[in-house]
Amino acid sequence: MLKLEQLAELLDHHRAAASAVVREFTVGGRHFPFNTRPAVMGVVNLSADSWYRESVCLTAASAIQRGITLAAQGADMVDVGAESTLAQAARVDEAAQNSQLLPVIRELRAAKVLVSVETYQPAVTRACLEAGANILNLTGTDRSDELFRLVAEHDAAVIICHVQGKNVREVGDFDFGSDPTQMLHDYFARQIELAQKNGVEKIFIDPGLGFYYRNLQDSAVRVRHQMNVFLNTFRLRTLGFPVCHALPHAFEYFGEEVRCAEPFFAVLAALGKTDLFRTHEVSRVRGVLDTLRVF
């Protein structure tokens, strides 16, 4: 059971990190004051393999409508992807991804909705940025130089996900290290240096808590790791860039109330000083964050 004493001990051991300030920047003409107000990212999944049924849109029209609805519910931006990260999901080639993504991106941008595109494919990245996408949600490590240059050329932002593998679809066991937060810190320090070397300055870092590592399929191990990373987020902010978290589901614990899981984890992520909340449940998470701001 998580207790107040554990939170106090965590803060006491890393008190200097708690005052870290991250870079604030403009995305698509909109300024984000991360140090005073966190942002919320909604999700639109174009893959039928995505298990979060409420986010799945199998036509461009439904995807566009969901994106607009999410923005109306309080999403500051909408993340769109055409390939599920689940291990058993079908791979989607570049042409098929583009045919699904581009019409949605164009229409959402026409509706003044900021768009993030989730991919690790350079050809998909280029096409989506040219169509108006504002952010690359980068779920791979292969060809990083090329991908970062594309982001810089389009004055876009990038979410650098922690991926222990070539891409999110090619991972095995998760290496926790002796201190998972320090391991994440070191990984992101290297990736930030590489991104900046290639001209990118608008950077988010994302520990990738929802990715399908084989040794994180035990529910207790996975959820304990996720909670630990959420609460230690403030230590990652010492890198000087905002931290994005994809809120998880914990179906094994929430069962039929699984749609309440992301709002629950949002509380822990907020306590850790998360800057960008990626969620399928925008209205619920926005309500949680607005309530916490009252205190």
C-alpha positions as CSV (number, residue, x, y, z in Angstrom):
1,M,0.0,0.0,0.0
2,L,1.4,3.4,-1.0
3,K,1.7,5.6,2.1
4,L,2.3,9.2,2.9
5,E,5.6,8.3,4.6
6,Q,6.9,6.8,1.4
7,L,6.2,10.0,-0.5
8,A,7.9,12.0,2.2
9,E,10.9,9.8,2.1
10,L,11.1,10.1,-1.7
11,L,11.0,13.9,-1.5
12,D,13.5,14.0,1.3
13,H,16.1,11.9,-0.8
14,H,15.7,14.1,-3.9
15,R,14.6,17.5,-2.6
16,A,16.7,19.5,-4.9
17,A,15.2,17.9,-8.0
18,A,11.7,18.9,-6.8
19,S,12.4,22.5,-7.8
20,A,13.5,21.7,-11.3
21,V,12.1,24.0,-14.0
22,V,11.6,22.7,-17.6
23,R,11.6,24.5,-20.9
24,E,8.4,26.0,-22.1
25,F,7.8,26.4,-25.8
26,T,5.2,27.0,-28.5
27,V,3.7,24.2,-30.6
28,G,1.6,25.1,-33.6
29,G,1.4,28.7,-32.5
30,R,0.2,27.8,-29.0
31,H,2.4,28.5,-25.9
32,F,2.6,25.8,-23.2
33,P,3.4,27.0,-19.7
34,F,4.4,23.6,-18.4
35,N,5.8,24.9,-15.1
36,T,2.5,26.3,-14.0
37,R,-0.1,24.2,-16.0
38,P,0.3,20.7,-17.3
39,A,-1.2,19.8,-20.7
40,V,-3.4,16.9,-21.8
41,M,-3.1,14.8,-25.0
42,G,-6.1,12.9,-26.2
43,V,-5.8,9.7,-28.3
44,V,-7.2,8.5,-31.6
45,N,-6.3,5.0,-32.6
46,L,-6.8,4.1,-36.3
47,S,-5.8,0.4,-35.8
48,A,-8.5,-2.1,-35.1
49,D,-5.9,-4.0,-33.0
50,S,-5.9,-1.3,-30.3
51,W,-7.6,-2.7,-27.3
52,Y,-8.9,0.5,-25.8
53,R,-12.2,0.3,-27.7
54,E,-13.4,3.9,-27.0
55,S,-10.4,5.3,-28.8
56,V,-10.6,3.1,-32.0
57,C,-11.8,4.9,-35.1
58,L,-12.1,2.8,-38.3
59,T,-13.0,5.6,-40.7
60,A,-11.4,9.0,-41.3
61,A,-14.7,10.7,-40.5
62,S,-15.0,9.0,-37.1
63,A,-11.4,9.8,-36.3
64,I,-11.8,13.4,-37.2
65,Q,-15.0,13.7,-35.1
66,R,-13.3,12.0,-32.1
67,G,-10.3,14.4,-32.4
68,I,-12.6,17.4,-32.4
69,T,-14.6,16.0,-29.5
70,L,-11.4,15.4,-27.5
71,A,-10.3,19.0,-28.0
72,A,-13.7,20.2,-26.9
73,Q,-13.4,18.0,-23.8
74,G,-10.1,19.8,-22.9
75,A,-7.3,18.0,-24.8
76,D,-4.6,20.5,-25.7
77,M,-3.5,18.2,-28.6
78,V,-4.5,14.9,-30.1
79,D,-2.2,11.9,-30.7
80,V,-3.1,9.9,-33.8
81,G,-1.6,6.4,-34.7
82,A,-2.2,3.8,-37.3
83,E,-0.3,0.8,-35.8
84,S,-1.0,-0.6,-32.3
85,T,2.0,-1.2,-30.0
86,L,0.6,-4.5,-28.8
87,A,2.9,-7.5,-29.4
88,Q,0.2,-9.5,-31.3
89,A,-1.0,-6.5,-33.4
90,A,-0.6,-6.6,-37.2
91,R,2.2,-4.5,-38.7
92,V,1.1,-1.7,-40.9
93,D,3.3,-0.6,-43.8
94,E,4.2,3.0,-44.6
95,A,1.8,3.4,-47.5
96,A,-1.2,2.0,-45.4
97,Q,-0.3,4.3,-42.5
98,N,-0.1,7.3,-44.6
99,S,-3.4,6.6,-46.3
100,Q,-5.1,6.4,-42.9
101,L,-3.2,9.2,-41.2
102,L,-3.0,12.0,-43.7
103,P,-6.7,12.8,-44.2
104,V,-7.2,12.9,-40.4
105,I,-4.3,15.1,-39.8
106,R,-5.3,17.6,-42.5
107,E,-8.9,17.9,-41.3
108,L,-7.9,18.2,-37.6
109,R,-5.4,20.9,-38.4
110,A,-8.1,22.7,-40.5
111,A,-10.2,22.5,-37.3
112,K,-7.3,24.2,-35.4
113,V,-6.6,21.0,-33.4
114,L,-2.9,20.4,-32.6
115,V,-1.9,17.0,-33.8
116,S,0.8,14.5,-32.7
117,V,1.5,11.5,-34.9
118,E,2.8,8.2,-33.3
119,T,5.2,6.4,-35.6
120,Y,8.8,5.2,-35.9
121,Q,8.9,5.3,-39.7
122,P,10.7,8.1,-41.5
123,A,8.5,8.1,-44.6
124,V,5.4,8.3,-42.4
125,T,7.0,11.0,-40.3
126,R,7.8,13.1,-43.4
127,A,4.4,12.8,-44.9
128,C,2.6,13.6,-41.7
129,L,4.7,16.6,-40.9
130,E,4.1,17.9,-44.4
131,A,0.4,17.4,-43.9
132,G,0.5,19.6,-40.8
133,A,1.3,17.4,-37.8
134,N,2.8,19.4,-35.0
135,I,4.5,16.7,-33.0
136,L,6.3,13.4,-33.7
137,N,5.5,10.8,-31.0
138,L,8.7,8.8,-31.6
139,T,8.3,5.2,-30.6
140,G,11.6,3.8,-31.9
141,T,15.4,4.4,-31.8
142,D,16.4,3.4,-35.3
143,R,17.4,6.1,-37.8
144,S,17.0,8.7,-35.0
145,D,19.2,11.3,-36.7
146,E,17.0,11.3,-39.8
147,L,13.8,11.6,-37.8
148,F,15.1,14.4,-35.6
149,R,16.2,16.3,-38.7
150,L,12.7,16.0,-40.2
151,V,11.2,17.4,-37.0
152,A,13.6,20.3,-37.0
153,E,13.0,21.1,-40.7
154,H,9.2,21.4,-39.9
155,D,9.7,23.4,-36.7
156,A,7.8,20.6,-34.9
157,A,8.2,19.1,-31.5
158,V,9.2,15.5,-30.6
159,I,8.2,13.2,-27.9
160,I,11.2,10.9,-27.3
161,C,9.9,7.7,-25.9
162,H,12.1,5.3,-23.9
163,V,12.4,2.2,-26.0
164,Q,14.7,-0.7,-25.2
165,G,14.9,-2.0,-28.7
166,K,14.9,-0.9,-32.3
167,N,11.3,0.2,-32.0
168,V,8.3,-0.4,-29.8
169,R,7.3,-3.5,-31.8
170,E,10.7,-5.1,-31.3
171,V,11.3,-5.2,-27.5
172,G,12.0,-8.1,-25.2
173,D,12.6,-8.0,-21.5
174,F,12.8,-4.6,-19.7
175,D,16.1,-3.9,-18.0
176,F,15.3,-2.0,-14.8
177,G,18.8,-1.4,-13.7
178,S,19.6,-0.7,-10.0
179,D,17.6,2.5,-10.2
180,P,15.1,2.7,-13.1
181,T,14.7,6.5,-12.8
182,Q,18.5,7.0,-13.1
183,M,18.5,4.6,-16.0
184,L,15.8,6.6,-17.7
185,H,17.6,9.9,-16.9
186,D,20.8,8.7,-18.6
187,Y,18.9,7.4,-21.6
188,F,17.1,10.6,-22.2
189,A,20.2,12.7,-21.6
190,R,21.8,10.9,-24.6
191,Q,18.7,11.2,-26.8
192,I,18.2,14.9,-26.0
193,E,21.8,15.6,-27.0
194,L,21.2,13.8,-30.3
195,A,18.0,15.6,-30.9
196,Q,19.6,19.0,-30.3
197,K,22.6,18.1,-32.4
198,N,20.1,17.7,-35.3
199,G,18.4,21.0,-34.6
200,V,15.4,20.0,-32.4
201,E,14.6,22.2,-29.4
202,K,11.0,21.4,-28.7
203,I,11.4,18.1,-26.8
204,F,9.2,16.0,-24.5
205,I,10.5,12.8,-22.8
206,D,8.3,9.8,-22.2
207,P,9.3,6.7,-20.2
208,G,7.0,4.5,-22.4
209,L,5.1,2.9,-19.5
210,G,2.6,1.2,-21.8
211,F,5.0,-0.7,-24.0
212,Y,4.8,-4.5,-24.3
213,Y,7.9,-5.7,-22.5
214,R,7.8,-9.5,-21.8
215,N,8.8,-9.3,-18.2
216,L,6.3,-6.6,-17.4
217,Q,3.2,-8.6,-18.1
218,D,2.8,-9.7,-14.5
219,S,0.3,-7.2,-13.3
220,A,1.9,-6.5,-9.9
221,V,5.4,-6.0,-11.3
222,R,4.1,-3.8,-14.1
223,V,1.9,-1.6,-12.0
224,R,4.5,-1.2,-9.3
225,H,7.0,-0.1,-11.9
226,Q,4.5,2.4,-13.4
227,M,3.6,3.9,-10.0
228,N,7.3,4.2,-9.1
229,V,8.1,6.0,-12.4
230,F,5.1,8.4,-12.0
231,L,6.2,9.4,-8.5
232,N,9.8,9.9,-9.6
233,T,8.9,12.0,-12.6
234,F,10.3,15.2,-10.9
235,R,13.8,13.6,-11.0
236,L,13.5,13.4,-14.8
237,R,12.6,17.1,-15.1
238,T,16.1,17.9,-14.0
239,L,17.0,17.3,-17.7
240,G,15.2,20.6,-18.4
241,F,12.5,19.3,-20.7
242,P,8.8,18.5,-20.0
243,V,7.9,14.9,-19.2
244,C,5.0,13.1,-21.0
245,H,3.3,10.1,-19.6
246,A,0.9,7.7,-21.3
247,L,-1.5,6.8,-18.5
248,P,-2.0,3.0,-18.2
249,H,-5.0,0.8,-17.6
250,A,-4.4,-1.9,-14.9
251,F,-7.3,-3.9,-16.2
252,E,-6.4,-6.7,-13.8
253,Y,-7.3,-4.4,-10.9
254,F,-10.0,-2.2,-12.3
255,G,-11.9,-4.9,-14.2
256,E,-15.2,-3.5,-15.5
257,E,-14.3,-0.1,-14.2
258,V,-11.1,0.1,-16.4
259,R,-12.1,3.5,-17.7
260,C,-11.4,4.8,-14.1
261,A,-7.8,3.5,-14.3
262,E,-6.2,6.4,-16.2
263,P,-7.8,9.1,-13.9
264,F,-6.4,7.2,-10.9
265,F,-2.9,7.1,-12.4
266,A,-3.2,10.7,-13.3
267,V,-3.2,11.6,-9.6
268,L,0.2,9.8,-9.1
269,A,1.6,11.3,-12.3
270,A,0.5,14.8,-11.2
271,L,2.1,14.3,-7.8
272,G,5.3,13.5,-9.6
273,K,5.0,16.7,-11.6
274,T,4.1,15.3,-15.0
275,D,3.9,18.0,-17.7
276,L,1.9,16.2,-20.5
277,F,-0.7,13.6,-19.8
278,R,-1.5,11.2,-22.7
279,T,-4.9,9.7,-22.1
280,H,-7.9,8.0,-23.7
281,E,-10.1,9.5,-21.0
282,V,-9.6,13.3,-21.6
283,S,-12.7,14.6,-19.8
284,R,-12.0,12.4,-16.7
285,V,-8.3,13.3,-16.5
286,R,-9.0,16.9,-17.1
287,G,-11.4,16.8,-14.2
288,V,-8.8,15.2,-12.0
289,L,-6.2,17.8,-12.9
290,D,-8.6,20.8,-12.5
291,T,-9.6,19.4,-9.0
292,L,-6.0,19.1,-7.9
293,R,-5.3,22.7,-8.9
294,V,-7.9,23.9,-6.4
295,F,-5.7,22.8,-3.5
